Amino acid sequence: MNPAIKRYIMVAKPGIVFGNLISVAGGFFLASRGEVDIRMLLAALTGTSLVVASACVFNNYIDREVDRRMDRTRNRVLARGLMSPRAAFFHGSLLGIAGTAVLLAATNLLSLAIVLGGFVIYVIVYSLIMKRRSVYSTLVGSIAGAAPPLAGYCAVTHSFDPGAVMLLSIFSLWQIPHSHAIAVFRIRDYTAATIPVLPVKRGLYSAKKHIVGYILAYTAATLMLTIGGYTGFIFLAVTAATGLLWFGMAWSGFRAPDAQLWGKRLFIFSILSITLLNVMMAIDFRMPPIFHAMIR
């Protein structure tokens, strides 16, 4: 691959974009309930991924100085000076404009508003304002993480219904222990960069308590999809088992001899758990008969 093209791809954080594509699809399939509009699905995936890529470019643009002080980010394109900030700014702008155009043309205004809302929260509120100033930046950033599945869901439903509220809760709650696990795993980086994440500002014990609490809340929120009649019992069994395993791993952190290794394992499992959630939303969207009978 041409090195210049590779730099433009890497500055958009393709791993994060891919992860968000999975959640867009999960929300879309959940709402479609087996009747998938392929054209709209492709538009939702394309438009959202372009806006997410734009947000990632702007995040790299904003964090380029901080990234040089962290081991895990010092080799990023802008941190190494392999692309000018001006080029990155225009690259991010073009991606955002293209994504907005796709969503506007082929989905609906609600889905577009959700994606753009997530962009504003992530780029301006989180990256530009709160990340270097407040321990609560993770809470704010978690809302942006819920935008892609919400956008996929609302592209189909055209409304912000109870299912959308559940998805907002689930993905926001998942994002918080996921982010805290990264902060524990990379605590030396965040300390060196003076970023006020929870483990740095309030200690590892406080971070572990928050992780355990939010995982419990996340697990309870996932079960609401079945109780509300949006998913089936297979979804319920898989997400409950995954949530309990994640909780068990989190609880073990109180006696873990190596907090950073524990944080790394918890982080990896968090990705597995949200991937399974999205897969199960896509394939087990049938209302359980017992709940169907209750609402008839």
C-alpha positions in Angstrom: 0.0 0.0 0.0 1.2 3.5 -0.8 2.6 5.0 2.4 0.6 8.3 2.0 -2.7 6.4 1.6 -1.8 4.2 4.6 -1.3 7.4 6.7 -4.7 8.8 5.8 -6.3 5.4 6.7 -4.4 5.1 10.0 -5.2 8.6 11.2 -8.9 7.7 11.1 -8.4 4.8 13.6 -9.7 1.9 11.4 -10.0 -0.4 14.4 -12.5 1.9 16.1 -14.3 2.5 12.9 -14.7 -1.3 12.4 -16.0 -1.7 15.9 -18.6 0.9 15.4 -19.7 -0.7 12.1 -20.5 -3.8 14.1 -22.7 -1.8 16.5 -24.4 0.1 13.7 -25.3 -3.3 12.1 -26.4 -4.7 15.5 -28.9 -1.8 16.0 -30.1 -1.9 12.4 -30.8 -5.7 12.5 -32.5 -5.4 15.9 -34.9 -2.8 14.5 -35.4 -4.6 11.2 -36.6 -7.8 12.8 -35.7 -9.9 9.8 -36.9 -7.5 7.1 -33.7 -5.8 6.1 -33.5 -3.0 3.6 -30.1 -3.6 2.1 -29.8 -0.1 0.6 -30.6 1.6 3.8 -28.3 -0.7 5.7 -25.4 0.1 3.4 -26.1 3.8 3.7 -26.2 3.6 7.5 -23.0 1.7 7.6 -21.2 3.9 5.1 -22.4 7.2 6.4 -21.9 6.4 10.1 -18.4 5.0 9.5 -17.4 8.1 7.6 -18.5 10.4 10.4 -16.9 8.2 13.0 -13.7 8.2 11.0 -13.9 12.0 10.8 -14.3 12.2 14.6 -11.2 10.0 15.0 -9.2 12.2 12.8 -10.2 15.3 14.7 -9.4 13.4 18.0 -5.9 12.7 16.7 -5.6 16.3 15.6 -6.6 17.6 19.1 -4.5 15.0 21.0 -1.3 15.2 18.8 0.8 16.8 21.6 -0.5 14.6 24.3 0.0 11.5 22.2 3.7 12.1 22.1 3.9 11.6 25.9 2.1 8.2 25.9 3.8 4.9 24.9 0.7 3.5 23.2 0.0 6.6 21.1 3.4 8.1 20.4 3.6 6.3 17.0 0.4 7.7 15.7 0.6 9.6 12.4 0.2 13.1 13.8 2.3 12.4 16.9 5.2 11.4 14.7 4.7 14.4 12.4 4.0 12.1 9.3 1.1 14.3 8.3 0.6 18.0 8.8 -2.2 19.2 11.1 -3.7 21.1 8.3 -3.9 18.0 6.1 -5.5 16.1 8.9 -8.0 18.9 9.5 -9.1 18.9 5.9 -9.1 15.1 5.7 -11.4 14.9 8.8 -13.6 17.6 7.4 -14.1 15.8 4.0 -14.9 12.5 5.8 -17.5 14.2 7.9 -19.1 16.0 5.0 -19.2 12.8 3.0 -20.8 10.8 5.8 -23.3 13.5 6.5 -24.3 13.6 2.8 -24.8 9.8 2.7 -26.9 9.8 5.9 -29.0 12.7 4.7 -29.7 11.2 1.3 -30.5 7.7 2.3 -31.6 7.4 6.0 -33.5 10.0 8.0 -33.0 13.2 9.9 -33.2 11.4 13.3 -30.4 9.0 12.4 -28.3 11.9 11.1 -28.9 14.0 14.2 -27.8 11.1 16.4 -24.6 10.6 14.5 -23.8 14.3 14.4 -24.7 14.6 18.1 -22.2 11.8 18.8 -19.6 13.6 16.8 -20.1 16.9 18.7 -19.9 15.1 22.1 -16.8 13.1 21.2 -14.8 15.8 19.4 -15.8 19.0 21.1 -17.2 18.1 24.6 -15.0 15.1 25.3 -11.7 15.6 23.3 -11.4 19.4 23.2 -13.0 20.4 26.6 -13.2 17.7 29.2 -10.5 15.1 28.5 -7.7 17.1 30.1 -9.8 18.8 32.7 -12.2 16.4 34.3 -12.4 12.9 35.7 -16.0 12.9 34.4 -14.9 13.0 30.8 -15.4 9.2 30.5 -19.1 9.6 31.5 -19.6 12.2 28.7 -17.6 10.3 26.1 -19.7 7.2 26.8 -22.8 8.9 25.3 -20.9 9.4 22.0 -20.1 5.6 22.0 -23.8 4.9 22.0 -24.5 6.9 18.8 -23.6 4.3 16.2 -26.0 1.5 17.3 -28.7 4.2 18.0 -28.3 5.5 14.5 -28.6 2.1 13.0 -31.7 1.4 15.0 -33.4 4.7 14.3 -32.6 4.5 10.6 -35.2 1.7 10.5 -37.7 2.9 13.1 -37.7 6.6 12.3 -38.5 7.2 16.0 -36.8 7.3 19.4 -38.8 4.6 21.0 -38.2 2.5 24.2 -35.8 0.2 22.3 -33.7 3.2 21.5 -33.6 4.2 25.1 -32.5 0.7 26.0 -29.7 0.8 23.4 -28.6 4.2 24.7 -28.4 2.8 28.2 -26.6 -0.4 27.3 -23.9 1.1 25.1 -23.3 4.1 27.4 -23.0 1.8 30.4 -20.7 -0.6 28.6 -18.4 2.2 27.5 -17.5 3.3 31.1 -16.0 0.1 32.5 -14.4 -0.5 29.1 -12.7 2.9 29.3 -11.7 2.5 33.0 -10.1 -0.8 32.1 -8.0 0.9 29.5 -7.0 3.6 32.1 -6.0 0.9 34.6 -4.0 -1.0 31.9 -2.3 2.1 30.7 -2.1 4.0 34.0 1.5 5.0 33.5 0.7 6.6 30.1 -2.2 8.6 31.5 -0.1 9.7 34.5 2.7 10.8 32.2 0.3 12.7 30.0 -1.5 14.2 33.1 -4.9 13.1 31.9 -7.3 12.9 34.9 -8.8 9.5 34.4 -10.3 7.8 37.4 -7.4 5.5 38.4 -5.0 8.4 38.3 -7.1 11.0 40.1 -8.8 8.7 42.7 -6.8 5.6 42.8 -7.1 2.0 41.6 -9.5 0.9 44.3 -12.0 3.6 43.3 -11.7 2.6 39.7 -12.3 -1.0 40.5 -15.4 -0.2 42.5 -16.8 1.9 39.6 -16.0 -0.9 37.1 -17.8 -3.5 39.1 -20.9 -1.2 39.6 -21.1 -0.3 35.9 -20.8 -3.8 34.7 -23.7 -4.8 36.9 -25.7 -1.9 35.6 -24.8 -2.8 32.0 -25.8 -6.5 32.5 -29.1 -5.5 33.9 -29.7 -3.1 31.0 -29.0 -5.8 28.4 -31.6 -8.1 30.0 -34.2 -5.3 29.5 -34.2 -5.9 25.8 -35.7 -9.4 26.3 -38.0 -8.3 29.1 -39.2 -5.5 26.8 -39.9 -8.0 24.0 -37.1 -6.9 21.6 -35.0 -10.1 21.8 -35.3 -13.8 22.5 -34.2 -16.1 25.3 -31.0 -17.1 23.5 -30.0 -13.5 23.6 -30.9 -13.4 27.3 -28.9 -16.5 28.1 -25.8 -15.3 26.2 -25.8 -11.7 27.5 -26.5 -12.8 31.0 -23.7 -15.3 31.0 -21.3 -12.8 29.4 -22.2 -10.1 31.9 -21.7 -12.5 34.8 -18.3 -13.6 33.5 -17.3 -10.0 33.0 -18.5 -9.2 36.5 -16.5 -12.1 37.9 -13.4 -10.8 36.2 -14.0 -7.3 37.5 -14.5 -8.6 41.1 -11.3 -10.6 40.9 -9.5 -7.2 40.5 -9.7 -6.5 44.2 -7.2 -9.3 44.9 -5.3 -9.2 41.6 -1.5 -9.0 42.2 -1.0 -7.2 38.9 -3.6 -4.5 38.3 -2.3 -3.6 34.9 -2.5 -7.2 33.6 -6.0 -7.5 35.2 -7.0 -4.3 33.4 -5.7 -5.6 30.1 -7.7 -8.8 30.4 -10.8 -6.9 31.4 -10.4 -4.6 28.4 -10.1 -7.5 26.0 -13.1 -9.2 27.5 -15.2 -6.0 27.2 -14.6 -6.0 23.5 -15.7 -9.7 23.3 -18.8 -8.9 25.4 -20.0 -6.0 23.2 -19.3 -8.0 20.0 -21.4 -10.9 21.3 -24.2 -8.5 22.2 -24.3 -7.0 18.7 -24.3 -10.5 17.1 -27.1 -11.7 19.3 -29.2 -8.5 18.7 -28.8 -9.3 15.0 -29.8 -13.0 15.1 -32.2 -13.3 18.1 -34.7 -10.5 17.6 -37.9 -12.6 18.0 -40.1 -11.7 20.9 -40.3 -14.6 23.3 -43.8 -16.3 23.2 -44.5 -15.6 26.9 -44.1 -11.8 26.4 -46.0 -11.9 23.1 -48.9 -13.5 25.0 -48.7 -10.9 27.8 -49.1 -7.9 25.4 -51.9 -9.4 23.3 
